[in-house]
Amino acid sequence: MVKVGVVGASGYTGLELVKMLVNHPGFELTYLATTQGDTTIEALHPSLKGVVTMPVEKADAASVSKACDLVFLALPHKASMGFVKHLIAAGLKVVDLSADYRLELDTYEENYCAHEDRENLPSAVYALIEYYREDLKDTNLAAGPGCYPTATLLGILPFIPYIDTSVPLFVDAKSGVSGAGKKLSETTHFVTVNDNIFAYNPLKHRHAPEIAEKIKMIHGVNVHVNFVPHLIPATRGELVSVYATLKADIDPMMVLKEAYENDTFIRVRETPVSIKNTAGTHFCDIFAAVNGNALFVSSAIDNLLRGASSQALAAANLMCGYDEGMGLPTIAYVP
Ligand SMILES: NC(=O)c1ccc[n+]([C@@H]2O[C@H](COP(=O)([O-])OP(=O)(O)OC[C@H]3O[C@@H](n4cnc5c(N)ncnc54)[C@H](OP(=O)(O)O)[C@@H]3O)[C@@H](O)[C@H]2O)c1
């Protein structure tokens, strides 16, 4: 058994990791931590009472290194890089869910803050599983993609060779409120969100440069990404619709089916996708349609799972030589 820990166990993605790890056949959960520690996991998450009893410590790199072979960092950006340099030096495998190791140095510093671990940044593998599977088998540091970039990239990447990249991509994204983490703000207040839908950071969200950078890395083309996220009155789930201009005649469903014929966790749908069929699972559901030179691609994921924690677990599985799908949730919260 590989000993694993979760730093950030009181947060939303930390909880999802704990829920999957307690039943994982190849991982033994040996360490949990938050900023304050001195509590238990069932005190932090009452839903876990009777399921798992474990102390939660005050996060500290030396304790993590003693207790674990692999650690998940479910932390805000900037907090993660403070841990990673010590953990990698101590020989641990690390899966970071924050933005700290997702981007090239310039892209990161333009959109986040100064990077404090330039040594490890170049060796991090972007954990978009279907595109970096082989690289993940051979790394000690995986960087979980953003939730919106996960859904957007899985949908649009198969079409990049067929679209006119001189025309901007338009990405219309909608997310449940858990995408913002557990900290309350006026934007995520019940009264603001309930019976409501609204855009936030239109054309300025920092997931746009992440999407553009990964399209460039995977297909070698520059494309301008116009990205507008919206908050919807749901707890979890993301629906991303991408609009692009084609330069070739294609059967969009054939393109998707061929791209993902060997990928168990991508479900190519014959009808438009919805968040509910993926909530609670690692699946990404994708649908596409064409009219003339207009391409519509729509993908649905659970932001906390495929957009964060189950994708992190799939990366950890690969890093430890396990089957990619080991312990990943597949049954949606329906009805
Ligand atoms: N939510 C999503 O859908 C989603 C999707 C993709 C990626 N992500 C990324 O995943 C990361 C975690 O997101 P989340 O939604 O789980 O956030 P969250 O609910 O706000 O939880 C953050 C966690 O980090 C801990 N923490 C903060 N600073 C720390 C520090 N310096 N040392 C130790 N622990 C610290 C917090 O502990 P305390 O309780 O003690 O403060 C809490 O457990 C973020 O980087 C986020 O961008 C989230």
PDBQT file of the ligand as one rigid body, heavy atoms in Angstrom, charges set to zero:
ROOT
HETATM    1  N1  LIG A 401     -13.405  23.874  -5.845  1.00  0.00    +0.000 N 
HETATM    2  C1  LIG A 401     -13.172  23.447  -7.066  1.00  0.00    +0.000 C 
HETATM    3  O1  LIG A 401     -14.109  23.087  -7.814  1.00  0.00    +0.000 OA
HETATM    4  C2  LIG A 401     -11.766  23.367  -7.595  1.00  0.00    +0.000 A 
HETATM    5  C3  LIG A 401     -11.563  22.841  -8.870  1.00  0.00    +0.000 A 
HETATM    6  C4  LIG A 401     -10.249  22.763  -9.377  1.00  0.00    +0.000 A 
HETATM    7  C5  LIG A 401      -9.201  23.209  -8.613  1.00  0.00    +0.000 A 
HETATM    8  N2  LIG A 401      -9.442  23.746  -7.384  1.00  0.00    +0.000 N 
HETATM    9  C6  LIG A 401      -8.276  24.223  -6.638  1.00  0.00    +0.000 C 
HETATM   10  O2  LIG A 401      -8.058  23.329  -5.537  1.00  0.00    +0.000 OA
HETATM   11  C7  LIG A 401      -7.527  24.051  -4.431  1.00  0.00    +0.000 C 
HETATM   12  C8  LIG A 401      -8.433  23.797  -3.217  1.00  0.00    +0.000 C 
HETATM   13  O3  LIG A 401      -9.742  24.257  -3.553  1.00  0.00    +0.000 OA
HETATM   14  P1  LIG A 401     -10.984  24.078  -2.576  1.00  0.00    +0.000 P 
HETATM   15  O4  LIG A 401     -12.170  24.460  -3.366  1.00  0.00    +0.000 OA
HETATM   16  O5  LIG A 401     -10.933  22.766  -1.900  1.00  0.00    +0.000 OA
HETATM   17  O6  LIG A 401     -10.665  25.226  -1.487  1.00  0.00    +0.000 OA
HETATM   18  P2  LIG A 401     -11.251  25.435  -0.032  1.00  0.00    +0.000 P 
HETATM   19  O7  LIG A 401     -12.566  24.741   0.109  1.00  0.00    +0.000 OA
HETATM   20  O8  LIG A 401     -11.195  26.895   0.225  1.00  0.00    +0.000 OA
HETATM   21  O9  LIG A 401     -10.186  24.700   0.920  1.00  0.00    +0.000 OA
HETATM   22  C9  LIG A 401      -8.863  25.181   1.029  1.00  0.00    +0.000 C 
HETATM   23  C10 LIG A 401      -8.105  24.324   2.035  1.00  0.00    +0.000 C 
HETATM   24  O10 LIG A 401      -6.763  24.776   2.098  1.00  0.00    +0.000 OA
HETATM   25  C11 LIG A 401      -6.383  24.895   3.475  1.00  0.00    +0.000 C 
HETATM   26  N3  LIG A 401      -5.310  25.898   3.554  1.00  0.00    +0.000 N 
HETATM   27  C12 LIG A 401      -5.321  27.164   3.094  1.00  0.00    +0.000 A 
HETATM   28  N4  LIG A 401      -4.104  27.739   3.253  1.00  0.00    +0.000 NA
HETATM   29  C13 LIG A 401      -3.318  26.800   3.855  1.00  0.00    +0.000 A 
HETATM   30  C14 LIG A 401      -1.978  26.760   4.317  1.00  0.00    +0.000 A 
HETATM   31  N5  LIG A 401      -1.167  27.822   4.172  1.00  0.00    +0.000 N 
HETATM   32  N6  LIG A 401      -1.522  25.624   4.898  1.00  0.00    +0.000 NA
HETATM   33  C15 LIG A 401      -2.322  24.547   5.055  1.00  0.00    +0.000 A 
HETATM   34  N7  LIG A 401      -3.606  24.524   4.648  1.00  0.00    +0.000 NA
HETATM   35  C16 LIG A 401      -4.093  25.631   4.065  1.00  0.00    +0.000 A 
HETATM   36  C17 LIG A 401      -7.657  25.268   4.170  1.00  0.00    +0.000 C 
HETATM   37  O11 LIG A 401      -7.499  24.962   5.530  1.00  0.00    +0.000 OA
HETATM   38  P3  LIG A 401      -8.282  25.758   6.697  1.00  0.00    +0.000 P 
HETATM   39  O12 LIG A 401      -9.647  25.164   6.757  1.00  0.00    +0.000 OA
HETATM   40  O13 LIG A 401      -7.495  25.492   7.912  1.00  0.00    +0.000 OA
HETATM   41  O14 LIG A 401      -8.289  27.217   6.276  1.00  0.00    +0.000 OA
HETATM   42  C18 LIG A 401      -8.652  24.349   3.438  1.00  0.00    +0.000 C 
HETATM   43  O15 LIG A 401      -8.562  23.047   3.962  1.00  0.00    +0.000 OA
HETATM   44  C19 LIG A 401      -7.478  25.532  -4.852  1.00  0.00    +0.000 C 
HETATM   45  O16 LIG A 401      -6.203  25.855  -5.305  1.00  0.00    +0.000 OA
HETATM   46  C20 LIG A 401      -8.491  25.593  -5.991  1.00  0.00    +0.000 C 
HETATM   47  O17 LIG A 401      -8.205  26.628  -6.914  1.00  0.00    +0.000 OA
HETATM   48  C21 LIG A 401     -10.681  23.813  -6.848  1.00  0.00    +0.000 A 
ENDROOT
TORSDOF 0
